[in-house]
């Protein structure tokens, strides 16, 4: 029975007192707040009593709620999806083939361009020779059959009747020019085709290289034949640089940080938060001094040292799934696969942090009474208490499912009240033990008042007409009742805030002897 409920025990005593005092005392009580002294020298309370003073002090009220003690930050470590290393090799092979095709196309273009240049020069020379051989007094007698395509005026060959030697040279030159033009047309066509081939090969190589970059970014540390060769025990604690599990004999290492890798770590990759997080870990572990968010040459060197320290081939690259990032040390609570099982994307481990935490489902109506930083008292399963502090107050209310699951008549059960999550961190984690989960009680301060006028809770008398009074001992030891209004109850310290006329600091009130 709490001190607040004990006040009802004195109701019968007060009734007897009212009867003994007679009409005058009854009239005083009826006024509810009168401080008229009793005509009797004292009031017979019927049980041992003592006196305590009315005082001013700070009060706080507490609410005790059920909660669950466990570990903070539950999380799931998953095997990322991506492509197997063999697919990266295929993409690199396709890029190599495309590069070879581009080189061949460029070589053909170079050769055919040289041929075109040579044909252009030869045509120019033969036209010059034609112009000379067909010039003079024979220019106007040029036979149309011997004229080169497009030749006119001075360039047209002459076949005059005089000078058979000149006439023969002119005809020969015309035939050469015609042949040159055909060779030039063919060479130009080949160059045009070569240029199209170069453009097509360039685009193909760019696409192949993009595919390689994408493949490398998505490359996983496991393939179709990979299996789990080592898994942790439930309860195991893994810290930075520790091995979480092994895939085909290669370790998956824990590093610290809030950013989950979404791509493999490769030389030439773009800067990012993931790279900065890796660099910080490499520096913290003593493998390098590089800072920033770039995968620099010093990062590559540090990664190689990190790989060598874990018995891995020092490639300078870290594929997806070879690292796991967590905010801090993790504690394994469940293991999904078994040793020998094939590695597939999906959950591998369920973990928590190593920090102890108490979780409360607090009535949503009490949200305003709790704030981050508030002190609380945690009552453990062995009834010992340890201090804690509120570290999180939820802002979303949820309604737990009703305990009435149906099945049977008599109407449904009442629905539960909405609750919010409140997290508490124990100030002395070691005092809470190591149970994964345990029911506890938490005393939360839900109200405070400063410099209040207070009396002991067990000084309150429940009046038959309703309300409360306190029995004040005045000058000369005369007892009289003063009606009061109650405010904040501090059950932990046993005081209650009171207001009422005629009540002042230093007055003595009657309380039961313990």
VEXDREN-2710 file (C-alpha; in Angstrom, 1 decimal):
% VEXDREN-2710
k/r/px/py/pz
1/UNK/0.0/0.0/0.0
2/UNK/1.4/3.4/-1.0
3/UNK/1.5/6.4/1.2
4/UNK/-1.2/8.1/-0.9
5/UNK/-3.6/5.2/-0.3
6/UNK/-2.9/5.2/3.5
7/UNK/-4.7/8.5/3.9
8/UNK/-8.0/6.7/3.5
9/UNK/-7.3/4.7/6.7
10/UNK/-7.8/7.8/8.8
11/UNK/-11.3/8.5/7.4
12/UNK/-13.0/6.7/10.3
13/UNK/-10.8/8.5/12.8
14/UNK/-11.8/11.9/11.4
15/UNK/-15.5/10.9/11.6
16/UNK/-15.1/10.1/15.3
17/UNK/-13.3/13.3/15.8
18/UNK/-16.2/15.2/14.1
19/UNK/-18.7/13.5/16.4
20/UNK/-16.6/14.2/19.6
21/UNK/-16.1/17.9/18.8
22/UNK/-19.9/18.4/18.6
23/UNK/-21.7/21.0/16.5
24/UNK/-19.0/23.7/16.7
25/UNK/-16.4/21.4/15.1
26/UNK/-18.8/20.2/12.6
27/UNK/-19.6/23.8/11.6
28/UNK/-15.9/24.5/11.2
29/UNK/-15.4/21.5/8.9
30/UNK/-18.4/22.5/6.9
31/UNK/-16.8/25.8/6.2
32/UNK/-14.0/23.8/4.4
33/UNK/-10.9/25.8/5.3
34/UNK/-11.8/27.3/8.7
35/UNK/-8.9/27.4/11.1
36/UNK/-11.0/27.7/14.2
37/UNK/-9.3/25.9/17.1
38/UNK/-11.0/22.9/18.6
39/UNK/-12.5/23.3/22.0
40/UNK/-10.6/20.2/23.1
41/UNK/-7.0/20.3/24.1
42/UNK/-6.2/17.7/21.5
43/UNK/-7.7/15.3/19.0
44/UNK/-7.6/11.6/19.8
45/UNK/-6.4/10.0/16.6
46/UNK/-6.7/6.5/17.8
47/UNK/-3.2/5.6/16.8
48/UNK/0.4/6.8/17.5
49/UNK/1.2/10.0/15.7
50/UNK/4.1/12.4/15.4
51/UNK/4.5/16.0/14.2
52/UNK/6.2/17.3/11.0
53/UNK/6.6/20.8/9.7
54/UNK/5.0/22.4/6.7
55/UNK/7.8/23.3/4.3
56/UNK/8.7/24.6/0.9
57/UNK/10.7/22.4/-1.6
58/UNK/10.9/21.2/-5.1
59/UNK/8.7/18.2/-5.9
60/UNK/8.6/15.7/-8.8
61/UNK/6.1/13.0/-9.6
62/UNK/7.0/9.7/-11.1
63/UNK/5.1/7.2/-13.1
64/UNK/6.3/3.6/-13.1
65/UNK/6.0/1.8/-16.5
66/UNK/6.9/-1.6/-17.8
67/UNK/9.8/-1.7/-20.2
68/UNK/12.2/-4.1/-21.9
69/UNK/16.0/-4.2/-21.2
70/UNK/18.2/-5.4/-24.0
71/UNK/20.9/-4.1/-26.5
72/UNK/20.5/-1.1/-28.7
73/UNK/20.6/-0.6/-32.4
74/UNK/19.2/-3.9/-33.9
75/UNK/20.4/-4.4/-37.5
76/UNK/20.7/-7.0/-40.2
77/UNK/23.9/-7.6/-42.2
78/UNK/23.0/-8.6/-45.7
79/UNK/25.0/-10.0/-48.6
80/UNK/24.8/-7.5/-51.4
81/UNK/23.6/-8.3/-54.8
82/UNK/25.8/-7.7/-57.8
83/UNK/27.7/-9.6/-60.5
84/UNK/30.2/-12.3/-60.2
85/UNK/33.9/-11.6/-60.8
86/UNK/33.7/-13.7/-64.0
87/UNK/31.2/-11.3/-65.4
88/UNK/33.7/-8.5/-64.9
89/UNK/36.3/-10.5/-66.8
90/UNK/33.8/-11.0/-69.7
91/UNK/33.2/-7.2/-69.8
92/UNK/36.9/-6.5/-69.8
93/UNK/37.3/-9.1/-72.6
94/UNK/34.6/-7.4/-74.6
95/UNK/36.2/-4.0/-74.1
96/UNK/39.6/-5.4/-75.2
97/UNK/37.9/-6.8/-78.4
98/UNK/36.3/-3.4/-79.1
99/UNK/39.6/-1.7/-78.6
100/UNK/41.2/-4.0/-81.1
101/UNK/38.4/-3.4/-83.6
102/UNK/38.9/0.3/-83.2
103/UNK/42.6/0.0/-83.7
104/UNK/42.0/-2.0/-86.9
105/UNK/39.5/0.5/-88.2
106/UNK/41.9/3.4/-87.5
107/UNK/44.7/1.5/-89.3
108/UNK/42.5/0.9/-92.3
109/UNK/41.5/4.5/-92.3
110/UNK/45.1/5.6/-92.1
111/UNK/46.1/3.4/-95.0
112/UNK/43.2/4.2/-97.2
113/UNK/43.6/7.9/-96.5
114/UNK/47.2/7.6/-97.7
115/UNK/45.9/5.8/-100.8
116/UNK/43.4/8.6/-101.4
117/UNK/46.1/11.2/-101.0
118/UNK/48.3/9.4/-103.5
119/UNK/45.4/9.1/-106.0
120/UNK/44.7/12.8/-105.6
121/UNK/48.3/13.7/-106.2
122/UNK/48.6/11.3/-109.2
123/UNK/45.4/12.8/-110.8
124/UNK/46.8/16.3/-110.4
125/UNK/50.1/15.3/-112.0
126/UNK/48.4/13.5/-114.9
127/UNK/46.1/16.4/-115.5
128/UNK/49.1/18.7/-115.7
129/UNK/50.8/16.4/-118.2
130/UNK/47.6/16.3/-120.2
131/UNK/47.4/20.0/-120.3
132/UNK/51.0/20.3/-121.6
133/UNK/50.8/17.4/-124.2
134/UNK/47.5/18.6/-125.6
135/UNK/48.3/22.3/-125.7
136/UNK/49.4/24.4/-128.8
137/UNK/47.9/24.5/-132.2
138/UNK/46.2/21.1/-131.7
139/UNK/44.1/22.3/-128.8
140/UNK/41.0/23.1/-130.9
141/UNK/41.0/19.6/-132.6
142/UNK/40.6/17.6/-129.5
143/UNK/38.4/14.5/-130.1
144/UNK/35.5/14.2/-127.7
145/UNK/36.3/10.5/-127.2
146/UNK/39.7/11.3/-125.9
147/UNK/38.5/14.1/-123.5
148/UNK/38.8/13.4/-119.8
149/UNK/35.6/13.6/-117.8
150/UNK/35.0/17.2/-116.9
151/UNK/37.9/18.5/-119.0
152/UNK/37.3/21.7/-121.0
153/UNK/39.1/24.6/-122.6
154/UNK/42.9/24.3/-122.3
155/UNK/42.6/21.0/-120.5
156/UNK/40.8/19.3/-123.5
157/UNK/43.2/17.2/-125.6
158/UNK/43.6/18.1/-129.2
159/UNK/43.7/15.5/-132.1
160/UNK/44.7/17.8/-134.9
161/UNK/46.0/16.3/-138.1
162/UNK/49.5/17.6/-137.6
163/UNK/52.0/16.0/-135.2
164/UNK/51.1/12.4/-134.7
165/UNK/53.5/12.2/-131.7
166/UNK/51.7/14.9/-129.9
167/UNK/48.4/13.5/-130.8
168/UNK/49.3/10.1/-129.3
169/UNK/50.7/11.5/-126.1
170/UNK/47.5/13.6/-125.6
171/UNK/45.3/10.5/-126.0
172/UNK/47.4/8.5/-123.6
173/UNK/47.3/11.3/-121.0
174/UNK/43.5/11.4/-121.3
175/UNK/43.3/7.7/-120.6
176/UNK/45.6/8.1/-117.6
177/UNK/43.5/10.9/-116.2
178/UNK/40.3/8.9/-116.6
179/UNK/41.9/5.9/-114.8
180/UNK/43.2/8.3/-112.0
181/UNK/39.7/9.6/-111.5
182/UNK/38.3/6.1/-111.1
183/UNK/41.0/5.2/-108.6
184/UNK/40.3/8.5/-106.7
185/UNK/36.6/7.7/-106.5
186/UNK/37.3/4.2/-105.2
187/UNK/39.8/5.5/-102.6
188/UNK/37.4/8.2/-101.4
189/UNK/34.7/5.6/-101.0
190/UNK/36.9/3.4/-98.9
191/UNK/38.0/6.3/-96.7
192/UNK/34.3/7.2/-96.1
193/UNK/33.6/3.6/-95.2
194/UNK/36.6/3.5/-92.9
195/UNK/35.5/6.7/-91.1
196/UNK/32.1/5.1/-90.5
197/UNK/33.9/2.0/-89.1
198/UNK/36.0/4.1/-86.8
199/UNK/33.0/6.0/-85.5
200/UNK/31.1/2.7/-84.9
201/UNK/34.1/1.1/-83.2
202/UNK/34.6/4.2/-81.1
203/UNK/31.0/4.1/-79.9
204/UNK/31.3/0.3/-79.2
205/UNK/34.5/0.8/-77.2
206/UNK/32.9/3.6/-75.1
207/UNK/29.9/1.3/-74.4
208/UNK/32.2/-1.6/-73.5
209/UNK/34.3/0.6/-71.2
210/UNK/31.1/1.9/-69.5
211/UNK/30.1/-1.7/-69.1
212/UNK/33.4/-2.5/-67.5
213/UNK/33.0/0.4/-65.1
214/UNK/29.5/-0.7/-64.2
215/UNK/30.6/-4.3/-63.8
216/UNK/33.5/-3.3/-61.5
217/UNK/31.3/-1.2/-59.4
218/UNK/28.8/-4.0/-59.0
219/UNK/31.4/-6.8/-58.7
220/UNK/30.9/-9.0/-55.6
221/UNK/33.4/-10.9/-53.7
222/UNK/31.4/-14.1/-54.3
223/UNK/30.4/-16.1/-57.4
224/UNK/28.0/-18.9/-58.2
225/UNK/30.2/-21.6/-56.6
226/UNK/31.0/-19.6/-53.4
227/UNK/30.0/-21.0/-50.0
228/UNK/30.1/-19.9/-46.4
229/UNK/33.2/-21.5/-44.8
230/UNK/33.1/-19.7/-41.4
231/UNK/30.2/-18.1/-39.4
232/UNK/30.2/-16.5/-36.0
233/UNK/28.5/-17.9/-32.9
234/UNK/25.4/-16.2/-31.4
235/UNK/26.6/-13.7/-28.8
236/UNK/30.0/-13.1/-30.5
237/UNK/31.2/-9.5/-30.4
238/UNK/33.1/-8.3/-33.4
239/UNK/35.0/-5.0/-33.5
240/UNK/36.7/-3.0/-36.2
241/UNK/39.1/-5.0/-38.4
242/UNK/37.5/-8.2/-37.0
243/UNK/36.2/-11.0/-39.2
244/UNK/32.4/-11.4/-39.3
245/UNK/32.4/-14.5/-41.5
246/UNK/34.3/-16.1/-44.4
247/UNK/33.3/-16.8/-48.0
248/UNK/35.2/-19.6/-49.7
249/UNK/38.0/-19.0/-47.2
250/UNK/38.2/-15.3/-47.6
251/UNK/37.3/-13.0/-44.6
252/UNK/34.5/-10.4/-44.6
253/UNK/35.9/-7.7/-42.3
254/UNK/34.0/-5.2/-40.1
255/UNK/34.9/-1.5/-40.4
256/UNK/33.2/1.5/-38.6
257/UNK/31.0/4.0/-40.3
258/UNK/27.3/4.9/-41.0
259/UNK/27.6/4.6/-44.8
260/UNK/26.8/1.2/-46.3
261/UNK/28.9/0.6/-49.4
262/UNK/26.9/0.6/-52.6
263/UNK/29.8/0.0/-55.0
264/UNK/33.1/-1.9/-55.1
265/UNK/36.2/0.1/-54.2
266/UNK/38.3/0.3/-57.3
267/UNK/41.2/2.6/-58.5
268/UNK/39.8/5.3/-60.7
269/UNK/36.4/5.3/-59.0
270/UNK/34.7/8.7/-58.4
271/UNK/35.1/10.4/-55.0
272/UNK/32.3/9.9/-52.4
273/UNK/31.3/9.4/-48.8
274/UNK/32.0/5.7/-49.0
275/UNK/35.6/6.3/-50.1
276/UNK/36.0/8.9/-47.3
277/UNK/34.7/6.3/-44.8
278/UNK/37.2/3.7/-46.1
279/UNK/40.1/6.1/-45.9
280/UNK/39.2/7.0/-42.2
281/UNK/39.3/3.3/-41.3
282/UNK/42.5/2.6/-43.1
283/UNK/44.1/5.5/-41.2
284/UNK/42.6/4.4/-37.9
285/UNK/44.0/0.9/-38.4
286/UNK/47.5/2.2/-39.3
287/UNK/47.5/1.1/-43.0
288/UNK/47.7/4.6/-44.4
289/UNK/47.5/8.3/-43.7
290/UNK/45.3/9.3/-46.7
291/UNK/42.3/11.6/-46.0
292/UNK/39.5/12.9/-48.0
293/UNK/37.0/11.2/-50.3
294/UNK/39.2/10.3/-53.3
295/UNK/40.5/6.8/-54.1
296/UNK/44.0/8.0/-54.5
297/UNK/47.3/6.2/-55.1
298/UNK/47.9/6.3/-51.3
299/UNK/44.5/4.7/-50.8
300/UNK/45.4/1.9/-53.2
301/UNK/48.6/1.3/-51.3
302/UNK/46.8/1.3/-48.0
303/UNK/44.2/-1.2/-49.3
304/UNK/47.0/-3.5/-50.4
305/UNK/48.5/-3.4/-46.9
306/UNK/45.1/-4.1/-45.4
307/UNK/44.6/-7.1/-47.8
308/UNK/48.0/-8.5/-47.0
309/UNK/47.3/-8.3/-43.3
310/UNK/44.2/-10.4/-43.8
311/UNK/45.9/-13.0/-46.0
312/UNK/44.3/-11.7/-49.2
313/UNK/45.8/-11.0/-52.6
314/UNK/46.9/-7.4/-52.6
315/UNK/44.9/-6.2/-55.6
316/UNK/44.2/-2.7/-54.4
317/UNK/40.5/-3.3/-55.0
318/UNK/37.8/-4.3/-52.5
319/UNK/34.7/-5.9/-54.0
320/UNK/31.2/-5.7/-52.8
321/UNK/30.6/-8.0/-49.8
322/UNK/34.2/-8.1/-48.7
323/UNK/33.6/-5.3/-46.1
324/UNK/30.7/-4.5/-43.7
325/UNK/30.3/-1.1/-42.2
326/UNK/28.6/-0.5/-38.8
327/UNK/28.6/2.5/-36.5
328/UNK/30.5/0.5/-33.9
329/UNK/31.2/-3.0/-32.5
330/UNK/28.4/-5.4/-33.2
331/UNK/27.0/-8.3/-31.2
332/UNK/25.7/-11.3/-33.1
333/UNK/22.1/-12.3/-32.2
334/UNK/21.2/-14.6/-35.0
335/UNK/22.9/-16.3/-38.0
336/UNK/20.8/-17.1/-41.1
337/UNK/23.0/-19.4/-43.3
338/UNK/24.9/-22.5/-42.3
339/UNK/28.5/-23.4/-43.0
340/UNK/28.7/-24.9/-46.5
341/UNK/25.6/-23.1/-47.8
342/UNK/25.8/-21.4/-51.1
343/UNK/26.3/-17.6/-50.9
344/UNK/23.3/-15.7/-52.1
345/UNK/22.1/-12.0/-51.8
346/UNK/20.1/-11.5/-48.6
347/UNK/20.4/-11.6/-44.8
348/UNK/23.4/-13.2/-43.2
349/UNK/23.5/-12.0/-39.6
350/UNK/21.2/-10.2/-37.1
351/UNK/23.2/-7.9/-34.8
352/UNK/22.9/-5.2/-32.2
353/UNK/25.4/-2.8/-30.8
354/UNK/27.1/-3.6/-27.5
355/UNK/25.3/-0.7/-25.8
356/UNK/22.6/-1.6/-23.2
357/UNK/19.2/0.1/-23.7
358/UNK/15.8/0.1/-22.2
359/UNK/12.8/0.5/-24.5
360/UNK/9.5/1.8/-23.2
361/UNK/6.1/1.7/-24.9
362/UNK/4.8/4.9/-23.2
363/UNK/1.2/6.1/-23.3
364/UNK/1.1/8.7/-26.1
365/UNK/-0.7/11.1/-23.7
366/UNK/2.4/11.3/-21.6
367/UNK/4.7/12.4/-24.4
368/UNK/4.8/16.0/-23.2
369/UNK/6.0/14.8/-19.7
370/UNK/9.2/13.1/-21.0
371/UNK/12.1/14.8/-22.7
372/UNK/15.6/13.7/-23.9
373/UNK/18.0/14.0/-21.0
374/UNK/15.4/13.3/-18.2
375/UNK/16.8/11.0/-15.4
376/UNK/14.9/7.8/-14.7
377/UNK/15.3/4.9/-12.3
378/UNK/15.4/1.4/-13.7
379/UNK/14.2/-1.5/-11.5
380/UNK/16.0/-4.7/-12.7
381/UNK/14.6/-8.3/-12.5
382/UNK/16.5/-8.8/-9.2
383/UNK/14.7/-5.7/-7.7
384/UNK/17.9/-3.7/-7.7
385/UNK/17.7/-0.2/-9.2
386/UNK/20.1/1.6/-11.4
387/UNK/19.9/5.1/-12.9
388/UNK/19.3/5.9/-16.5
389/UNK/18.7/8.8/-18.9
390/UNK/16.1/9.3/-21.7
391/UNK/17.9/9.3/-25.0
392/UNK/15.0/9.2/-27.5
393/UNK/11.3/10.2/-27.4
394/UNK/9.3/9.0/-30.4
395/UNK/7.0/11.3/-32.3
396/UNK/4.8/8.6/-34.0
397/UNK/2.1/7.0/-31.9
398/UNK/1.1/3.4/-32.7
399/UNK/-1.7/1.2/-31.3
400/UNK/-0.6/-2.2/-30.2
401/UNK/-2.9/-5.1/-31.3
402/UNK/-5.6/-6.0/-28.9
403/UNK/-4.9/-8.9/-26.5
404/UNK/-8.4/-10.3/-27.4
405/UNK/-7.7/-12.5/-30.4
406/UNK/-11.4/-13.4/-30.9
407/UNK/-12.8/-16.8/-30.9
408/UNK/-15.7/-17.1/-28.5
409/UNK/-18.7/-14.9/-27.6
410/UNK/-18.9/-12.2/-25.1
411/UNK/-17.8/-9.2/-27.2
412/UNK/-14.4/-8.1/-28.2
413/UNK/-11.7/-6.8/-25.8
414/UNK/-11.0/-3.1/-25.4
415/UNK/-8.4/-1.8/-27.8
416/UNK/-5.0/-0.7/-26.3
417/UNK/-4.1/2.9/-26.0
418/UNK/-1.7/4.5/-28.5
419/UNK/1.9/4.5/-27.4
420/UNK/5.2/6.1/-28.4
421/UNK/8.7/4.6/-28.2
422/UNK/11.0/6.0/-25.5
423/UNK/14.6/4.8/-25.2
424/UNK/16.6/4.9/-22.0
425/UNK/20.4/4.4/-21.7
426/UNK/21.5/3.0/-18.3
427/UNK/24.2/5.2/-16.6
428/UNK/25.9/2.0/-15.4
429/UNK/25.6/-0.6/-18.2
430/UNK/27.5/-3.2/-16.2
431/UNK/24.8/-3.2/-13.5
432/UNK/22.2/-4.3/-16.0
433/UNK/23.8/-7.7/-16.6
434/UNK/24.1/-9.4/-20.0
435/UNK/20.6/-10.8/-20.7
436/UNK/19.6/-10.3/-24.3
437/UNK/16.1/-9.3/-23.2
438/UNK/14.5/-8.9/-19.8
439/UNK/11.4/-7.2/-18.4
440/UNK/12.1/-4.2/-16.1
441/UNK/10.2/-1.3/-14.6
442/UNK/11.2/2.3/-15.2
443/UNK/10.2/5.2/-12.9
444/UNK/9.7/8.3/-15.2
445/UNK/9.4/11.8/-13.9
446/UNK/6.2/13.1/-15.3
447/UNK/5.8/16.4/-13.5
448/UNK/7.8/18.9/-11.5
449/UNK/7.1/21.9/-9.4
450/UNK/9.6/24.2/-7.7
451/UNK/9.4/25.9/-4.3
452/UNK/6.0/24.3/-3.5
453/UNK/4.3/24.4/-0.1
454/UNK/4.4/20.7/0.9
455/UNK/3.3/18.4/3.7
456/UNK/4.0/14.6/4.1
457/UNK/1.5/12.6/2.0
458/UNK/0.4/10.7/5.1
459/UNK/-0.6/14.0/6.8
460/UNK/-3.6/14.2/4.4
461/UNK/-7.0/13.3/6.0
462/UNK/-9.8/12.3/3.6
463/UNK/-12.9/14.1/4.6
464/UNK/-16.3/12.4/4.6
465/UNK/-17.7/15.4/2.7
466/UNK/-15.0/15.1/0.1
467/UNK/-11.5/16.6/-0.3
468/UNK/-8.6/16.6/2.1
469/UNK/-7.5/18.4/5.3
470/UNK/-4.5/18.4/7.5
471/UNK/-4.4/18.4/11.3
472/UNK/-2.5/21.4/12.4
473/UNK/-1.1/21.8/16.0
474/UNK/-1.2/25.4/17.0
475/UNK/-0.1/27.5/19.9
476/UNK/-0.6/25.7/23.2
477/UNK/-0.8/22.3/21.5
478/UNK/-4.4/23.0/20.2
479/UNK/-5.3/20.8/17.2
480/UNK/-7.5/22.0/14.4
481/UNK/-8.2/21.0/10.8
482/UNK/-7.3/23.0/7.8
483/UNK/-8.8/22.1/4.5
484/UNK/-6.3/21.9/1.6
485/UNK/-6.2/21.4/-2.1
486/UNK/-3.6/18.9/-3.3
487/UNK/-1.3/19.5/-6.2
488/UNK/1.7/17.3/-7.3
489/UNK/2.3/14.1/-5.4
490/UNK/5.9/13.0/-5.0
491/UNK/5.4/9.4/-4.0
492/UNK/9.2/8.7/-4.0
493/UNK/9.9/11.2/-1.3
494/UNK/6.5/11.1/0.4
495/UNK/5.4/14.7/0.0
496/UNK/2.5/16.4/-1.6
497/UNK/2.0/20.0/-2.8
498/UNK/-0.8/21.7/-0.9
499/UNK/-2.6/25.0/-1.0
500/UNK/-5.1/26.4/1.5
501/UNK/-5.8/29.4/3.6
502/UNK/-4.2/29.5/7.0
503/UNK/-1.4/27.1/6.1
504/UNK/2.2/28.4/6.3
505/UNK/5.8/27.3/6.4
506/UNK/6.8/26.1/9.8
507/UNK/3.4/25.0/11.0
508/UNK/3.3/21.5/12.5
509/UNK/1.0/18.9/11.2
510/UNK/0.1/15.5/12.6
511/UNK/1.3/12.4/10.7
512/UNK/1.0/8.7/11.7
513/UNK/4.0/7.2/13.4
514/UNK/5.7/4.5/11.3
END
